Amino acid sequence: MGGYASLAAAEKTPIKGIFLLAPALYLSGYQVQDFTPKAETITIVHGWNDATAPVENSIQFAKKHRATLHILDSDHRLYSVLRKIEELFTHFLNNLPFA
């Protein structure tokens, strides 16, 4: 739910960037099905084997919003790729558009 909540907040407040981990996108039963975040940069990390939030949903969202998408060999929790996520997050922070 963290990605979902972050996207909801980013619809109301302009931000430089948002970094999402296996976001709950386009899931039935959720009140909001589509977001339009006011973020200059969007990066998503998702696992190929995510049985909770399908990776296809992140692909759809990334395509619509021209987001950077990293699909890793992991599940929803992404525990097996924490070091890679650390690298990706560091890169994300170092490349945010500060102006």
PyMOL commands that set and color helices and strands:
alter all, ss='L'
color gray80, all
select helices_A, chain A and resi 2-10+55-65+79-94
alter helices_A, ss='H'
color red, helices_A
select strands_A, chain A and resi 15-21+39-47+68-72
alter strands_A, ss='S'
color yellow, strands_A
deselect
rebuild
show_as cartoon
